[in-house]
Amino acid sequence: MAPLTSIQNAPRHDKRNSLSEPPLNFLGLTHQWLMDQLPEGLFIVNTRWQINFFNHMAQAITGFSREEAMGKFCWDIFRTDLCHKSCPMRHSMSSGDTLVDREVEITTKLGQKKLVLVNTAQLKRADGLVMGGVETFHELVCPAADMVNQETCSIGDIVGVSPRMQEIIHSLPVIAAADSNVLIQGESGTGKEVVARAIHLHSPRCKGPFVAVNCSAIPDTLLESELFGHERGAFTGAVASKPGRFEMAKGGTLFLDEIGDLKPELQVKLLRVLEERAFMRVGGTRKILLEARIIAATNVNLKEAMRQGRFRDDLYYRLFTVPVYLPPLREKREDIPILVKHILEKLNRKFNKRIKGVDPKVMKLFCRHPWAGNVRELQHVLEYCFVFAKGALITQRHLPRLESAWVGRELDLPLGEGSTGPLEALEKKTILTALEMTQGNKQETARILQISRSKLWRKMRLYQISEVDFK
């Protein structure tokens, strides 16, 4: 990457003095094989911008062997679109700042373009003398793309690879073909209305209207009129007759969301409508035939509500003809990558962008997050990221600062408290690798790292490394 001075004025590579500066003793570790165990690419440059270390993953990503890279100028090997403009390594070397998660496009030895995420930092001796710089990087690939080759089921906007979702998706066409009442149960945000719409669109009533009403969003005094309609003069303000949602859904589907919040008196009237397949407007005397299919949904535990006397048993069993239970997102985490891919495709069309996916670190976070708001929360988080994402990938810096905290333990970052850069992350990874190789033997680990046992213990406390991390 670019030197402190202009690239045009930089000395050209000369094999005779390319290694005139001694190799850097990075973090006090001399075992090259230990650095090769790191899951990220890493290279170190001296103050002349010559590569003094190039690990195994750096070779795999760039296509250049260690022998080809050693002694070369970094911009000749790590060929990026920023070398002549705003090189992250140049910034770190000149300012001492640590840069984290910068998107860079490199050109490999074979001419292939790759998008990588880089971290850069300045290397200094204890007396403050700058010795060079270090850069870690990993290729940006979207885990969701790997799901395409798996057995992915979908119907409408419903996608999933988990056994439970595949079972639901396979059963929806059968449910849609019938004309029975359906009760969809699941936590808020699991996609109950999405399932209801899919049933409607694949049913014989698909050419009719899909009318949705949220039973908890309409005041109790108005809900009866909203559902059944009213005649002129039925109550104060009823200056004209008005059809209700039951009439509006004629020939189609009526979706009653949050059915568990219905008051007892309305439960009685709804039960009568379902039994008689007819209803009357408020203030009316003429019966109107029910010509719509009823799909109800709730996030309330109706069995518990029945036990407490808040929901009628007979209405429950009338609605329970065909039950569908949607599991929360935390119980089907294997669906998260394919859901991310599906949502990103919709958001790309909405915002006219070309976001390819999310950084693997973000996907790992998504797969660990509790998702109290389920799929709806995931969709809102991704939409937030779309507002701020400028490149091809969504990274950690695009995530919102939520109450659930997207940092620290939730992110499973390899940093201890107070750590802010790739050097600390790299040191922790190296210590963990050595501990794993020695099966937790502290004396042997300290010997491999060429540090004292007491210093190893201090490092482990600093980075909060416990035995569960390496066993």
Secondary structure by P-SEA (a helix, b strand, c coil): cccccccccccccccccccccccccccccccaaaaaaccbbbbbbccccccccccaaaaaaacccccccccccccccccccccccccaaaaaaaccccccbbbbbbbcccbbbbbbbbbbbbbbccccccccbbbbbbbbbbccccccccccccccccccccaaaaaaaaaaaaaaacccbbbbbbcccccaaaaaaaaaaacccccccccccccccccccccccccccccccccccccbbbbccccccccbbbbbcccccccaaaaaaaaaaaaacccccccccccccccbbbbbbbccaaaaaaaaccccaaaaaaaccbbbbbbcccccccaaaaaaaaaaaaaaaaaccccccccaaaaaaaaaccccccaaaaaaaaaaaaaccccccccccccccccccccccccccccccccccaaaaaaaaaaaaaaaaacccaaaaaaaacccaaaaaaaaaaacccccccc
